[in-house]
Amino acid sequence: MTTFEKEPGQLFIGGRWREAADGARTEVVDPSRGTVVTTVAEAGPADVDAAVRAARAACEDGAWSGLSGRERGRVLHRVAQLIRENADEIAALESLDVGKPITLCGAVDVTNAANDYEYYANLAQSQDGALRDTPMNALAYTKREPLGVVAAITPFNFPLILAGSKIGPALAAGNTVVHKPADETPLSALYMARLFQEAGVPDGVVNVVT
């Protein structure tokens, strides 16, 4: 197993890798063989609090939430591009973690994940306000604004795609994210944390607690 060696199997909080506050770790098992692939940090309440604080700080400093939709869209396009550039590695990782054929992971999971981020990148660039008439002979202007910190909790099946379906729209709208992947399939979430950082997503905007 060489795919996961790039990632330390730690929590990703505030743009930094770190162990769980209590040092706990949990095994990740290849379901196709029943063998242990690696171990990852097992977050506790203190780690979740730290991730939320990092996401809140990143939201309030405006490094992401203050960007225009067009600027956020450019970064999300880069995320999609990086998924495609690392498609073979991601497919191998997803296959190992989920236990399904690597050809299926490449054709379905990786392809759809890249397409999803591309879709939300385009959507980010089209988030417009609106003008509406009012009974007071005036116009009301509506403006879409980020909600804040979003918790993304994803299941074990199709972890890469389902994470993108939650994280993509949250980022497109300017929110920050704390992602809690399923205990059984955390590996692609950790891999994506590195790709988000490489794509230019500011520290603290996406946090991963396994």
N, C-alpha and C positions, 0 to 999 in steps of 0.2 A: 504494500500500500504506500504509494508515494504522493498521491494527489493531495492528501490532507496535510502533508508535512509543512506546507507553506503557512498554515494557520496554527497558532499555538493552542487551540482548544480552550481559549479563555473567553471571558466575557468581553464584549466590545462596548465600552462606555465612554462617552465624551471624546471619541476619536482615539482611545487608547485601549490596548489589551491588558486585562488584569484578571487575577484569580478571584474566586468568590471570597467574600469577607471572612468566612469561616474555613476556607481552604478545601471545601467539599468538591468532589468530582464524581462523575457518573459515567458508566460505560455506554458506548454506542455499539450496537450489535448489527452485523450484516444478517438480515433476516433470511437470505437465501442459503446461508451456511450455518447460521447460529453461532458464529464466531465473533469475538470482540474485535472491532476495527480500531478503536481509539478510546480515549476518555476526554470528556469536556467538563469545564467548570459547572458546578451545580449551584445556581444562584439561590440566595435566600432573601428575606425581606429587606435587609440592609442594602443588598445589591440592587434590588428593584427601586428602592428609594433613591439610590445614587444615579440610576439610569434616568429616572423621572426628573431629578434635579438637573442633570446634564441636558436633557431634552428641553426642559423649561427655560434654562439659561440660553440655549441656542435659539429658542423661539423668540425670546425677548430681546436678544441683541440684534435681531434683524438681518443677520448674515444670510439667512435663507428666506424667512418670512417677508423680509423687506425687498427681496428681488422682484422684478417684474415677472409675469408669467412667461414672457419670451425668454428671459434669462434662465429661469428654472427649466424651461423646456429644452434649452440647449444642453444643460447638464444631464437631463434624463435621456436625451438622444445619445449622449456619450455612454450612459449606463447600458443602453441597448447595444451599442457598438461593441463595448467590452465583453458583453455576454456572448456575442457572435464570435469575437476574436478568441475567446477562451472556451468555445463550445465543446471541444473534445474533452477537455479537463472537467468541465462542469457536468457533462453527461456521464463520465466515468464516476464522478463523485456521487451523483444522484442515484446511479445504478447501484453502487455499493451500499449507500445509505438506505435506500428504499427496497432493494432486492428485486428490481425488475430489469428486463433486458436493456443493455446499453443502447441498442439501436432505437428502441422506443423512447428512451430518455433524450436522445439527440433529436429525433424527428418530432417529438411532441413537447416534452418539457422545456428543453432549451429554446427551441424555436418559438414556442408560445410565450415564454417569459420575455424574450427579446421583443417580440411583437407587442406585448402588453406595455412595456416601458416606452416603446416608440409611440403607441397610441396615447398614453397619458402625457408624453412630451408634447404631442400635437395639441392635446386638449388644454394643457397649461397655457399654450400660446393663444388660445381663443377664449379665455375667461374675461368676458367683457361685462361692464355694468349696463345699466339700462335707464332710460328716462321715461317717466310715467306722468300722465296728467293727473291732477288732483282737483277736488271740488273747489279749492280756494284760488283757482286761476293761477296756479303755480306748478312747477315741475318737481317731481320727486326723483332724486338720483339714487340708484341702488349700486352698491359696490360689494363685490365678493371679497371677503377677508379670511385669512386662516383662522381655524378654530383654536389651535394651540397644540398641546401634546396628545398624540393619538396612540393608543395601545393596539398593537396588531398581534393577535394570538392565532396561530395557524395550526392546522391538523397535520397528521403524519402522511397522508396520501397526497401526491403531487405537491410536495413542500415548496419547490421553486416557483411553480406557477401560482399557487395560492398566496404565497408571500407577496409576489408581484401585484396580485389583484387587490391587496390591501395597502401595501407600501406605495405603489405607483400613484394612485389617486390622492393619497394623503400628501405626498411630496409635491405633486402637481399643484395642489391648492395652497402650498406654502406651510403646511404643518410640519412638526417634528414627530419622530416615531420612536417608540420602544417596542421592539419586536421580540416576542416570546415564541420561538418555534416549538414544535412538539418534542417531547423528551426522546422519542424514538428516532427522529430525523432532523437533527440540528445542523448538519454539516454544510448544506448549501447556504443556510442563513449566515453562517460565519464566513463562508467564501464571499458571499455578496457584500458583506460589510467592507471587505478590502476593496471590492470593485467600486462601491459607492465612494469611498475615499479617493480612489484613483480617478474617478470621473469628475471630482471637484465638489462633491457634497460636503459642506462644512462640518467640522467636528461637532458632535453632539446632536446633529440632525437625525441620524439613524443610530440607534443603540440596540444591541442584541444581548439578551439575557437568556442563557440556556438553562 
